């Protein structure tokens, strides 16, 4: 970093990076459009109070925002570089789409968050938000969109399900206030073995046995059945969350996506109000999201159910390291001489090939497999794969020959 002119945490995208980016973006857009979602984009700069007024970002996230005064004449307002996309989409809905009964929206954009050293500070996301409907069809639909994206890219999706409501009910029964609940939940995620012991000591005697299941994972409905048998007798408040997760797990299993259940899964414990999920490819977490029914009312509208997810492009792109884009040149054309007539023949052929949908390369080396054509005022020489040279005199003959070769 000492010798670089770029700011810490910022990343350049080279041509190969952009090819992978577009492959992912195309798979995501096609999946969303196929499920009836429509694309939006929110500003890079938003007002700070959008994120602070209703506590819609965790304290840890607020410590990472890029905030500054946006001067307007003699006054200024504090704004931020977009640290999250769901909250701006909620604002967009409240201001522009509140009369729409169900809004199905998606986006491809970056979020900017401060990080230490040269850790990434700008992360690109593909996200989808469903506002106005959720359980169970909406929750399942979003999970299946995330899975479809991975399948389009050649990966087998792995799903983990959870619901913060389960732990919330347990911690409330133990008498923890909200701030204490957040701290304990984070300790559980961090693998603190003493956290559950402390919770057990504060629960009514005999209320819960086998509380260690909250730090475990298991397969689908079978795990949820065991979890219910452990928790429900002493904490009946867990029933609703377990019921919803069971429905979603059963449907996913029935259509060939057998999920794992992890009672402690997502960081934003206070943000989510229902089922949440993570989707993995080859053990790498690629996407995550869930239900956030309270957010729309916090941004400035009546309470409306909502759910969404974000797919992180960088970890997914790293799995596509060998991918090649179809946009690479297929035909290289060079003039036989440097006179105007020969150069004119190059551009006449290039234009005809482009109109026929063929990729061409006139300057520099070809970036992949293809053929070379030498153009002159008298005609064209086509080199074939076996080393033979074919002479043609008209542009339309060359276009036809290239098209025929492409079908071989």
N, C-alpha and C positions, 0 to 999 in steps of 0.2 A: 504493500500500500504506500510505502514512503515515496516511491518513484511515480505513482499514478496521479494524474490530474483530476480523476473523478472523486467525488465526495465519498467518505466512508459509508459502507453499507449499500451503495448504489451499484447496479449491475448493468454492464453492456450486454446486449443480445446480438450475437454474431449470426451470420446467415443460417448455420445449422440450428442454432437455438430458435430462430424465428420459424424455421420449417416445422420443428416440433411444436412450437407454440400454436401455429396455424392448424396443424393436424388435430391437436387437442381441442382448440376452439371450434373447428368444424364438427368434430364428433359431438361436442357439447351442444352447439347450436341446433344441429339436426335432431338430437334427442329431445331437447326442449320444445322445438317447433312441432315435433311429432306428437307431443303430449298437450298441445294447445297453449303453450306459453308464448309470450311476446317480449321482445327485447327492449330494454331501457338502458339509460346511462345517466348517472348522477354527477354533479360537479366535483372536481378535485378539492375545492375549498368549500367548507360548510361552517356554519356558525357554531362556536364552541358550546353555547347553551343548549343546542340540540342534543348534545351528548351528556350534559351535566344536570340539566333541570330536573329530569326524572330519574337520575341515577342509572341511565341505560348502558353505561360502560362501567366495568369493574374498576375499583381504585388502581389495580395494577395496570390496566389498560390506559387509564387517564394519565398515569405517570409517563406513558410512552408517546403521547400525541405531540405532533409538531404544531405549536400554537403561536400566534403572533397577532399584532394589531393591524387591521386592514383600514388604512387611513382614508377618510372621505371628507375633504375640506379640513375643517378645524376639529373634527371629531373622528373617532375610530371605534371599531368593534372588534372584539377578539374572535378570531376564526381559527380553524384547524385544517391541516391537510387531511383528507378523508382517512380515518384510522379503521373504518369498518364500513361495509356496504349495506348491511341489512337496515341500519337505522336511517340512512339517507333514503333508501327505498320506502321505508315507512313514512318518512316526511313527504316524499313524492306522492304516495298514495293519499295521504290526508289532504294535501293541497290540490291535487289534480284528478284523483280517481275515486274520491270517497263515495260517489254515487254508483260506482260499479259494484254489483253484488258480490262477485268473485273476481279478484284480480290475480292473474297468473303471469308473473313477470320473471325475466332472467336478464343477466348482465355478464359482461366480461370486462373487468377493470381492476386497477391496482388499489391496494391500501398501503398507507405509509405510516410506519410506527418506528419510534426510536429504538435502537438496539446498541449493545455495547460493541466496541471495536469495529470490525468489518463484517459483523453478522448482518444478514439482509435486512434492509429497512424499507424496501419497496417490494411487496409481494403481489403477484397477479393471481386473481381468483376468477373462477366461473361460478356464479351463484344463481339460485332460483328461489323465489319467494311466492308462497301461496297465501293470499290474504282474503279472508272471508269464509274459509272452510278448512277443516283439518281432519279430525278423527272420524272414521279410520281411513277413508279413501285418500284424503290428502296426504296424510303421513306416509301411507304405502306408496302413493304415486311418486313422491319425492325420492324415497329410497330406491325405487325402481329406475328413476331417471339417472341417478348416480351410478347404479349398476350397469345400465345400458351404455353409458359413456365408456366405462371400463371395457365392456364386452366389445364395443365398436373398435376399441384400440387393441384388442387381442388379449385382454387380461380376464382372469376369473375373479369376480368380486367376492370379498369376504365381509360379512356384516356383523357388527356388534350393536346390540340394543340395550337401552337403559331407560330409567325414568328417575330424575332427581327427587320426585315425590316420595319414593320409597324411603330414602335416607332422611328426607325432610321430616317425614312422619316419625321416624325412629328418634331423631334428635329432638324434635318437639316434645315427644313423650318423655325424654330424659331431662327436659326442662331447660334446654339450651336456647338462648336468645339468638336472633338472626346473625349478629356479628360472630358469635361463638360458633354457630353452625357452619359459617363460611370457612372459618379457620380449621375446624375439625374435618370438614369435607376435603380441604386441600391436603391435610395430613394423611388422610386415607389414600388419596390419589398418589401421594408421594411414598406410600408403602410404610408409613409409621405404624408399627405393630402395637404401640401403646394406645393409639387413638380409640380402638374398639373396646379395649379394657376399661378406659375411662368412661365411655358411654355405658357399658354394662353396669358399672358401679352406681350410676345415677338412675338407672331404670328401676321401677318397682320390683321388689324381690319376686323372682319367678316369672316376670313378665315376658322375657325372651331368653330362650336357650339356643345355643348355636349361632350367636350373632356373627361369628367369623365368616359366615356365608356372604356377608356384605362386601367382603374384600376378595371374594372368589369370582370365578367365571364358570359358566356351564352352558350346555346345549339347550336352546329353545325352551319349549313348554315344560319339559321334564325338570329343568333347573328351576323354572318359575313355580312349578307345583311344590317342589321341596322348599323353596323360599317362602311360599305362602304358608306352608305347614309350620314353619319355624316362627314367622313373625305375626301372623294374623291373630292367633289366640290372645296374645298380650297387647298387640297394637293393631286393632281392626282398621285403623285409618289407612293402612297400606293397601287395602283391598282394591280401591279404584285404580290406582296406578298399576298394580299387578294384573288386574283384569284387562286393562288397555294393552299392556305389553303382551299378554298372552294371545289376544286377538291378532295383533300384528305379527307375532312370531308364528302363529299357526298358519296364517295366510301365506307368509313368505315361505315357510316350509312346504306348503302345499303346491307352490309354483316353482319349486326347485332351488330356492335360496335359503338354506338352513342357517339361521342366525345363532350367534353366541349371545348370552346374556351377561352383562357386567353391571352390577348395581351401582358401582362408582366408576363413571366413565368420562364425563365432561367437566371442564374447569368452571364454566359460568353457571354455578349452582343456583344463583339467585335469578338468573335470566330466563331459564327454561321452565315451562309450566306443564310439560307433558312428556311423551315419549321422545327420546333423542337417539341418534345413531351415528356410528362411524363406519366408513367403508374403506377397506384395505385392498391393496393389490400386492401379492407376494410379500405380505407382512409389513408393507409400508402404508401408513395412514395417508389416504388421498382425499377423502371428503368427510365432512361432519356437519351435523345440524340437528334440528328438532323443532318442537312446538314452543312458541313464545307468545301466548295469548295476551299477555299484559302490555306488550310493547306499543301497539297502536294507540291505546288509551293514554299512555305516558307521553307519546309524541304530540297528542292533541286531538284525539277523536274518541268517540265512545268505544267501549270494549268490543273488539272484533277478533275472532280467532285467527291465528296465523301460524305458519310453519315455513321452514326454509332450510337450505344447506349451502355450503360453499365448498368448492373443489379447489384444492391448492395446485397450481399449475407446475411449480418448480419440481416437487418430488415426483409428479407424474411424468414430467419431461425427462427426468433422469432415467426413468425406466424405458424411455423410447430412444435411447442413445443410438441405436442402429437404424432408426427409421429414415426413409428417404422420401422426399416429396416428389409428387408427379409434376411439379412445376419446373423441374430441371430441364435445360435445353436438350432437344433431341436431334436437331439438325444444325450442323455448322456450315456456314456459307462464306467463301472467300473469293475475291476477284482474281482472275488469272493475271491481270496487270494493274497498274495504278492509274490508267487513263479513265476519263469520265465515262466512256461507254461501258467498260467492264464493271466499274463501280455502280453505274446505273442499273446494270443487269442484276447485281447482287440485291439491291433494294427492291427491284421489281419482283424478284422471286421471293424475297423475305416477306413483302406485303401480302403476296398471294398465299404463301404458306400460313401466315398468321390468320388470314381470313378463313382458312380451312381448319383453324384450330391447332396447328402444329407449332411447337415451341422451337425457336431459332436462336442461334448464337452467331453474331457477326464479329465481335471483338473479344479477344482473350481465348483462353482454353475452354473446351467443353467441360461441363461438370458431371458428365455421366455418359452412359452408353448412347451411341447415336451414329450418324453417318455424316460424311463430309461431301459438300458439293462445291465444285469450282465453277464460277460463273464468268462468262465473257459475252461480248456483243454477238458472237457467233453461235452461242449455245451453252450447254451445261454438261459437266462431267460428273457422274455420280459414282462414288466408290462403294462397292458392296462389301459385305462381311468377308467374302472369300478372296478379296483382293482384286477382283475384276472391276473394270471401269466401263460404265455405260454412258454413251453420248446421246443427249436429247437436245432438240432445238427450240422447243416452245415451253413457256412457263407452265401452261396447263398440263403438259405431259409430265413435267417434273413433279407437280403437285399430285397427280394421279399415281405416279410411281412411288412417291413417299407414302401415300395413303395405303397403297397395296402392300408395301413392305411392313407397314405398321400392323396389318392384319395377319401377317405370316406367323 
